[in-house]
Amino acid sequence: MERFKALFSNGAQQTAIYASAIVVGKLIAVVMLPVFTFFLTPEEYAKLDIIQTLANLVSVVIGFGLADTLFRFAGENTQPRQKREIAAGVFGLALLASALSLLITQLLAPTIAYHLPGDVSIVQTRIILASLSLTGCILVPLSWLRMQNKAPFYFFATVSRAFAQALLVLLFLYFGYGVTGVLIAGLLCASSLTIFMSIHQWQQTGIKLSMSILKKQGRYGGVLVIAGMAAFLLSCFDRWILASYFDMVTVAQYALACKIGIMAALLTEPYRMWWNPRRFSVLYGENGPEKCAKQTEYGLLIALFSAIIVSAMGALVVKYLSPEPYHGALIYVPYLAGIAALNASINLLNTSVLSEEKTSMPIWINGSAALLACVGFFILIPAYSVWGAIGTICCAQLFRICLYYKIGQSIIIIPYRMRQIGLLSLTTAFTILVIAQADTPTESLLWGGLGCFLLLIIAIVGGTLPTPKNLFIHLSRI
């Protein structure tokens, strides 16, 4: 009974609430997919996707790692008063950054719109840039809530925004405002949440401008911006190149397939959010490397099952939840689900590299993979269209996982059972390839079910998957 209670301690409850907020937000986004494809033509949907990739890039620069700076410098301080002073300084910097970014981005909006593919209008560019300028003013207060263990408040703020934005988007699309209406809905919700969270932050910590915080932010945030740029090149840049060479219907089909495929990572997220905060304390405990290896293997198995499930259901989702012009997306979903699971696996296998207190190694690894992807995009996309993008991303992610494993093992040896992991991975890859050749959604589901059954047998025989009783005992000891 004590072990059962330990699993549901205050920390576990907080983690569960944070995980729920993220999962609910992503599920709302998934539910909105058929809404977008119903009201928007493929050309409009592709334009919206291009704008969203711009948002991914600009938010990295405007955010400037402010939330991570708050975690880093306020988190290491044990005095509540000093924590509040640091938070006030970071929030003051966020307000300043928002004001400057709003001014600068609005001045640059015509130039940015001109260079964007997909015929994005200046008005649409101004709206999304205005929304993004509020990034820091939202992230810093939300991060402070996390530091204060106010998970219910965090859940309310994030989920309320997601629901409100979904309802506004549905309303604007229904009345025919199209892509511009979607962007206006985002701006209204971002503005409302900014006002609400700013008032709360001011009441809790106050606001001040500090040169010492600014200097720390410059050194610490700059590295995070570089990491964010690398992530953009790996996950979004392909759409820009694709839109420069091919029609927007192709871009729309690829964008839809990406959003469905990434659900494989979404299914892995709850486990990763539970495990990641614990992994370093486990690593440095008794028999830490062995325990880390076992927990990582559990996570990898979840990622592999997720890849098969999403691959098998992809054709069904595309065929019955989107109009006929989008149906070209179904041939890409299995491969993109596999890539999403591969990316989730990297986030589980990077424990050794991230165990060092000060390291620039993740920047070099991700930067090298991003450079490889960028070169591959320019060479392969013009020649092979979407398949060039998929092949390039797959190679770049495989390159990342190899680097993280090799370099990580030179830092701290974690005894992963690579033969078992390799057998599970090959089984999953083979199943995905078979599903990709299926002619009907029913056939995809059949092959997916057989693949999951085979993966389960290998996991049990190979010792990856314990009995439910042994799994409960293992989790209770962490």
JOMO-V709598 format. One record per residue. RES is the residue in three letters. SS is DSSP state (alpha for helix, beta for strand, coil for the rest). OMEGA is omega in degrees with one decimal (none if undefined). D_LAST is the distance of its C-alpha to the last C-alpha in Angstrom with 2 decimals. Layout:
res/ss/omega/d_last
RES/SS/OMEGA/D_LAST
RES/SS/OMEGA/D_LAST
This chain:
res/ss/omega/d_last
MET/coil/179.1/15.47
GLU/alpha/178.0/13.29
ARG/alpha/178.7/10.13
PHE/alpha/178.9/12.02
LYS/alpha/-178.8/12.87
ALA/alpha/179.9/9.46
LEU/alpha/-175.9/8.95
PHE/coil/175.4/12.30
SER/coil/-179.6/12.28
ASN/alpha/179.1/14.84
GLY/alpha/179.2/12.74
ALA/alpha/178.3/11.60
GLN/alpha/178.5/15.30
GLN/alpha/-179.7/16.56
THR/alpha/-179.7/14.69
ALA/alpha/180.0/15.99
ILE/alpha/177.3/19.43
TYR/alpha/178.9/19.59
ALA/alpha/179.7/18.64
SER/alpha/179.6/21.26
ALA/alpha/-179.7/23.83
ILE/alpha/-178.0/23.54
VAL/alpha/179.1/23.60
VAL/alpha/178.6/26.53
GLY/alpha/-179.2/28.40
LYS/alpha/177.8/28.14
LEU/alpha/175.8/29.10
ILE/alpha/178.2/32.13
ALA/alpha/178.7/33.07
VAL/alpha/179.8/32.89
VAL/alpha/-179.1/35.00
MET/alpha/-179.0/37.51
LEU/alpha/178.7/38.15
PRO/alpha/176.0/40.85
VAL/alpha/179.5/42.35
PHE/alpha/-176.8/42.85
THR/alpha/178.3/44.27
PHE/alpha/-174.6/46.58
PHE/alpha/-175.8/48.10
LEU/coil/172.2/48.06
THR/coil/177.4/50.02
PRO/alpha/178.8/48.29
GLU/alpha/178.8/50.08
GLU/alpha/179.3/48.76
TYR/alpha/177.0/45.21
ALA/alpha/177.8/45.36
LYS/alpha/178.2/46.71
LEU/alpha/178.9/43.87
ASP/alpha/176.9/41.36
ILE/alpha/178.9/43.21
ILE/alpha/179.0/43.02
GLN/alpha/176.0/39.27
THR/alpha/173.3/38.83
LEU/alpha/178.7/40.98
ALA/alpha/178.7/38.66
ASN/alpha/-179.4/35.65
LEU/alpha/-174.3/37.62
VAL/alpha/-179.3/39.17
SER/alpha/176.8/36.04
VAL/alpha/-177.8/34.44
VAL/alpha/-177.1/37.51
ILE/alpha/179.2/38.02
GLY/alpha/172.3/34.38
PHE/coil/177.0/34.51
GLY/coil/-176.0/30.83
LEU/alpha/-179.8/31.46
ALA/alpha/179.6/28.11
ASP/alpha/176.2/26.31
THR/alpha/177.3/28.72
LEU/alpha/178.4/27.83
PHE/alpha/-174.0/24.09
ARG/alpha/-169.8/24.97
PHE/alpha/174.8/27.59
ALA/alpha/-178.2/26.87
GLY/alpha/-178.6/23.13
GLU/coil/-177.8/23.81
ASN/coil/-176.5/26.24
THR/coil/-178.3/25.34
GLN/coil/-178.0/28.67
PRO/alpha/-178.4/28.93
ARG/alpha/178.9/32.60
GLN/alpha/175.2/32.09
LYS/alpha/-179.4/29.33
ARG/alpha/178.9/31.92
GLU/alpha/177.7/34.60
ILE/alpha/178.9/32.62
ALA/alpha/177.5/31.77
ALA/alpha/178.7/35.48
GLY/alpha/179.0/36.47
VAL/alpha/179.3/34.24
PHE/alpha/174.5/35.49
GLY/alpha/177.1/39.06
LEU/alpha/177.7/38.57
ALA/alpha/177.5/37.27
LEU/alpha/178.5/40.43
LEU/alpha/179.3/42.62
ALA/alpha/179.7/41.00
SER/alpha/-180.0/41.51
ALA/alpha/-179.5/45.16
LEU/alpha/-179.1/45.92
SER/alpha/177.2/44.20
LEU/alpha/179.7/46.09
LEU/alpha/-175.0/49.35
ILE/alpha/-177.0/48.79
THR/alpha/177.7/47.43
GLN/alpha/175.8/50.26
LEU/alpha/-177.6/52.77
LEU/alpha/-174.4/51.25
ALA/alpha/179.3/50.82
PRO/alpha/-179.9/54.10
THR/alpha/179.4/53.29
ILE/alpha/179.5/49.75
ALA/alpha/-178.8/51.13
TYR/alpha/-175.2/53.82
HIS/alpha/178.1/51.45
LEU/coil/172.7/48.94
PRO/coil/174.1/49.51
GLY/coil/176.8/50.11
ASP/coil/176.9/52.86
VAL/coil/-176.2/50.63
SER/coil/178.2/52.94
ILE/alpha/179.5/53.12
VAL/alpha/179.1/52.43
GLN/alpha/178.0/49.21
THR/alpha/179.3/48.19
ARG/alpha/-178.2/48.99
ILE/alpha/-177.8/46.93
ILE/alpha/179.0/43.74
LEU/alpha/175.9/44.17
ALA/alpha/177.6/44.72
SER/alpha/-176.3/41.48
LEU/alpha/-179.8/39.56
SER/coil/-179.8/41.12
LEU/coil/-173.3/39.09
THR/alpha/-176.2/35.72
GLY/alpha/-178.5/34.91
CYS/alpha/176.0/36.07
ILE/alpha/-174.7/33.52
LEU/alpha/-176.8/30.51
VAL/alpha/176.6/30.68
PRO/alpha/177.8/30.80
LEU/alpha/178.2/27.99
SER/alpha/177.1/25.86
TRP/alpha/175.8/26.86
LEU/alpha/178.7/25.72
ARG/alpha/179.5/22.21
MET/alpha/180.0/22.30
GLN/coil/179.8/23.53
ASN/coil/177.2/20.81
LYS/coil/-175.9/23.68
ALA/alpha/179.0/22.01
PRO/alpha/177.9/24.64
PHE/alpha/178.3/27.44
TYR/alpha/179.8/25.97
PHE/alpha/-178.7/25.73
PHE/alpha/-176.5/29.30
ALA/alpha/-174.7/30.73
THR/alpha/-178.0/29.37
VAL/alpha/177.1/29.84
SER/alpha/178.2/33.25
ARG/alpha/-178.2/34.38
ALA/alpha/179.3/33.35
PHE/alpha/-178.3/35.18
ALA/alpha/-179.4/38.19
GLN/alpha/178.6/38.55
ALA/alpha/179.7/38.38
LEU/alpha/178.4/41.09
LEU/alpha/177.7/43.27
VAL/alpha/179.4/42.99
LEU/alpha/-179.6/44.07
LEU/alpha/-178.9/46.93
PHE/alpha/178.3/48.19
LEU/alpha/-179.8/48.03
TYR/alpha/-179.7/49.89
PHE/coil/169.1/52.67
GLY/coil/-179.7/52.97
TYR/coil/172.2/51.63
GLY/alpha/-176.5/49.63
VAL/alpha/179.8/47.50
THR/alpha/177.7/48.94
GLY/alpha/177.3/47.91
VAL/alpha/-178.7/44.29
LEU/alpha/177.5/44.30
ILE/alpha/177.5/46.01
ALA/alpha/178.1/43.36
GLY/alpha/179.9/40.68
LEU/alpha/179.1/42.75
LEU/alpha/-178.9/43.33
CYS/alpha/178.4/39.67
ALA/alpha/179.6/38.66
SER/alpha/-179.6/41.48
SER/alpha/-179.5/40.61
LEU/alpha/177.7/36.94
THR/alpha/-179.9/38.04
ILE/alpha/-178.0/40.41
PHE/alpha/-176.8/37.98
MET/alpha/179.0/35.07
SER/alpha/177.4/37.53
ILE/alpha/179.5/39.01
HIS/alpha/-179.6/35.63
GLN/alpha/178.5/34.61
TRP/alpha/178.5/38.00
GLN/alpha/-175.7/37.64
GLN/alpha/-172.2/34.21
THR/alpha/-171.4/34.78
GLY/coil/-178.7/38.33
ILE/coil/174.2/39.53
LYS/coil/175.5/40.82
LEU/coil/-175.2/41.66
SER/coil/178.4/40.50
MET/alpha/-180.0/41.70
SER/alpha/176.7/38.76
ILE/alpha/179.7/36.33
LEU/alpha/179.6/38.65
LYS/alpha/177.8/38.61
LYS/alpha/-179.6/34.84
GLN/alpha/-179.8/34.67
GLY/alpha/-179.0/37.23
ARG/alpha/-173.4/35.33
TYR/alpha/-176.7/31.82
GLY/alpha/-179.0/32.78
GLY/alpha/178.2/35.16
VAL/alpha/-179.4/32.53
LEU/alpha/176.5/30.56
VAL/alpha/178.0/33.83
ILE/alpha/178.4/34.35
ALA/alpha/179.2/30.94
GLY/alpha/177.2/31.81
MET/alpha/177.6/35.19
ALA/alpha/178.2/33.69
ALA/alpha/178.0/31.51
PHE/alpha/-179.2/34.73
LEU/alpha/-178.5/36.62
LEU/alpha/-169.5/34.02
SER/alpha/-171.6/33.68
CYS/coil/-169.9/36.94
PHE/alpha/-178.3/39.83
ASP/alpha/-179.4/40.75
ARG/alpha/179.6/42.08
TRP/alpha/179.9/44.51
ILE/alpha/178.7/45.97
LEU/alpha/179.7/46.11
ALA/alpha/-179.8/48.02
SER/alpha/-174.8/50.43
TYR/alpha/-173.4/51.52
PHE/coil/-176.7/51.17
ASP/coil/-174.5/51.93
MET/alpha/175.4/49.65
VAL/alpha/176.7/49.22
THR/alpha/178.6/47.41
VAL/alpha/-179.6/45.20
ALA/alpha/179.5/44.49
GLN/alpha/178.5/43.55
TYR/alpha/179.9/41.20
ALA/alpha/178.3/39.64
LEU/alpha/178.7/39.08
ALA/alpha/177.9/37.53
CYS/alpha/-178.2/35.13
LYS/alpha/176.1/34.02
ILE/alpha/-179.2/33.46
GLY/alpha/-176.7/31.80
ILE/coil/175.3/29.24
MET/alpha/175.8/27.86
ALA/alpha/175.7/25.96
ALA/alpha/179.1/23.90
LEU/alpha/179.9/23.72
LEU/alpha/178.9/22.13
THR/alpha/-171.6/19.32
GLU/alpha/-179.4/18.87
PRO/alpha/178.5/16.62
TYR/alpha/-177.9/13.85
ARG/alpha/178.6/14.55
MET/alpha/175.2/14.56
TRP/alpha/-171.5/11.11
TRP/alpha/-173.1/9.75
ASN/alpha/178.3/12.29
PRO/alpha/-175.9/11.53
ARG/alpha/-164.8/8.02
ARG/alpha/-177.4/9.33
PHE/alpha/175.7/11.38
SER/alpha/176.7/9.21
VAL/alpha/-177.2/7.09
LEU/alpha/-176.6/10.69
TYR/coil/176.8/12.14
GLY/coil/-179.4/9.86
GLU/coil/-177.2/10.76
ASN/coil/-175.2/11.55
GLY/alpha/-179.1/10.25
PRO/alpha/179.5/12.97
GLU/alpha/178.8/12.53
LYS/alpha/178.3/8.89
CYS/alpha/179.6/10.28
ALA/alpha/-178.5/13.28
LYS/alpha/-179.9/11.82
GLN/alpha/178.1/10.01
THR/alpha/179.2/13.33
GLU/alpha/174.7/15.30
TYR/alpha/-178.8/13.97
GLY/alpha/178.3/15.01
LEU/alpha/178.7/18.27
LEU/alpha/176.7/19.06
ILE/alpha/179.6/18.83
ALA/alpha/-178.5/21.10
LEU/alpha/174.9/23.52
PHE/alpha/-179.6/23.83
SER/alpha/179.4/24.43
ALA/alpha/179.9/27.15
ILE/alpha/-178.2/28.95
ILE/alpha/-179.3/28.81
VAL/alpha/177.6/30.19
SER/alpha/-177.7/32.73
ALA/alpha/-176.6/33.95
MET/alpha/-175.3/34.32
GLY/alpha/-178.9/35.77
ALA/alpha/179.2/39.33
LEU/alpha/-179.1/39.17
VAL/alpha/-178.0/37.96
VAL/alpha/-174.0/40.58
LYS/alpha/-172.3/43.41
TYR/alpha/-179.4/43.10
LEU/alpha/176.5/41.66
SER/coil/178.5/43.89
PRO/coil/-174.6/47.65
GLU/alpha/-179.8/49.31
PRO/alpha/179.8/49.63
TYR/alpha/-170.5/45.84
HIS/alpha/174.6/45.53
GLY/alpha/-178.6/45.73
ALA/alpha/-170.3/42.08
LEU/alpha/-179.1/40.88
ILE/alpha/-178.7/41.59
TYR/alpha/-170.9/39.19
VAL/alpha/-177.5/36.16
PRO/alpha/-178.4/34.67
TYR/alpha/-179.9/34.77
LEU/alpha/173.9/33.35
ALA/alpha/176.7/30.47
GLY/alpha/178.4/29.74
ILE/alpha/178.3/29.95
ALA/alpha/177.4/27.58
ALA/alpha/176.9/24.96
LEU/alpha/177.6/25.71
ASN/alpha/176.3/25.15
ALA/alpha/178.6/21.77
SER/alpha/177.7/20.88
ILE/alpha/-179.9/22.03
ASN/alpha/174.7/19.66
LEU/alpha/-175.6/16.76
LEU/alpha/-177.0/18.47
ASN/coil/-174.9/19.41
THR/alpha/-177.0/16.33
SER/alpha/-178.0/18.39
VAL/alpha/-177.7/21.39
LEU/alpha/-177.5/19.75
SER/coil/178.5/18.00
GLU/coil/-178.0/21.40
GLU/coil/-179.7/22.32
LYS/coil/179.2/25.75
THR/coil/174.4/26.63
SER/coil/-175.2/29.15
MET/alpha/177.7/28.06
PRO/alpha/177.9/26.67
ILE/alpha/-179.4/30.08
TRP/alpha/-179.3/31.95
ILE/alpha/-178.9/29.97
ASN/alpha/178.7/30.25
GLY/alpha/178.5/33.79
SER/alpha/178.2/34.90
ALA/alpha/178.9/33.63
ALA/alpha/177.6/35.35
LEU/alpha/176.9/38.56
LEU/alpha/179.9/38.48
ALA/alpha/-178.4/38.03
CYS/alpha/178.0/40.82
VAL/alpha/179.5/43.25
GLY/alpha/178.7/42.39
PHE/alpha/-177.3/42.97
PHE/alpha/-178.0/46.42
ILE/alpha/-169.4/47.44
LEU/alpha/-178.1/46.02
ILE/alpha/177.8/46.10
PRO/alpha/-176.5/49.91
ALA/alpha/-171.7/50.41
TYR/alpha/177.0/47.86
SER/alpha/-175.9/46.98
VAL/alpha/-179.1/43.58
TRP/alpha/175.1/42.88
GLY/alpha/178.2/43.31
ALA/alpha/-178.8/40.64
ILE/alpha/179.7/38.16
GLY/alpha/-180.0/38.86
THR/alpha/-179.6/38.52
ILE/alpha/179.0/35.16
CYS/alpha/179.1/33.82
CYS/alpha/-179.4/35.08
ALA/alpha/179.8/33.73
GLN/alpha/174.9/30.19
LEU/alpha/176.3/30.35
PHE/alpha/178.4/31.60
ARG/alpha/-175.4/28.66
ILE/alpha/177.1/26.02
CYS/alpha/179.3/27.93
LEU/alpha/179.9/28.17
TYR/alpha/-179.4/24.51
TYR/alpha/-176.3/23.65
LYS/alpha/-178.8/26.48
ILE/alpha/179.5/26.19
GLY/alpha/-179.8/22.40
GLN/alpha/175.9/22.70
SER/alpha/178.7/25.34
ILE/alpha/174.9/23.03
ILE/coil/-179.5/19.82
ILE/coil/173.5/19.86
ILE/coil/-171.3/16.97
PRO/coil/175.1/18.03
TYR/coil/175.9/18.32
ARG/coil/-170.6/20.32
MET/alpha/177.9/23.16
ARG/alpha/178.4/25.52
GLN/alpha/178.6/23.28
ILE/alpha/179.1/22.43
GLY/alpha/179.6/26.18
LEU/alpha/177.5/27.25
LEU/alpha/-178.7/25.11
SER/alpha/178.8/26.45
LEU/alpha/176.7/30.01
THR/alpha/178.9/29.88
THR/alpha/-179.7/28.85
ALA/alpha/178.6/31.54
PHE/alpha/178.8/34.15
THR/alpha/179.4/33.36
ILE/alpha/178.8/33.71
LEU/alpha/178.1/37.02
VAL/alpha/179.0/38.29
ILE/alpha/-178.5/37.36
ALA/alpha/-179.8/39.18
GLN/coil/-176.6/42.34
ALA/coil/-176.9/42.34
ASP/coil/-177.2/45.48
THR/coil/175.3/44.26
PRO/alpha/178.7/41.14
THR/alpha/178.1/41.23
GLU/alpha/177.2/41.21
SER/alpha/179.4/38.25
LEU/alpha/179.4/36.26
LEU/alpha/179.4/37.34
TRP/alpha/177.8/36.28
GLY/alpha/177.5/32.97
GLY/alpha/178.5/32.30
LEU/alpha/179.1/33.30
GLY/alpha/178.1/31.14
CYS/alpha/178.8/27.99
PHE/alpha/179.4/28.91
LEU/alpha/178.4/29.43
LEU/alpha/178.8/26.15
LEU/alpha/179.6/24.37
ILE/alpha/-179.8/26.31
ILE/alpha/-180.0/25.51
ALA/alpha/-179.6/21.76
ILE/alpha/-178.7/21.90
VAL/alpha/-178.5/24.36
GLY/coil/177.3/22.61
GLY/coil/177.6/19.24
THR/coil/-175.8/17.50
LEU/coil/178.5/17.11
PRO/coil/172.1/15.81
THR/coil/179.4/17.26
PRO/alpha/-179.6/15.94
LYS/alpha/179.9/15.07
ASN/alpha/178.3/13.03
LEU/alpha/179.5/11.24
PHE/alpha/179.9/10.44
ILE/alpha/-179.5/9.23
HIS/alpha/-179.0/6.98
LEU/alpha/-177.0/5.48
SER/alpha/-179.8/5.57
ARG/coil/-177.8/3.81
ILE/coil/none/0.00
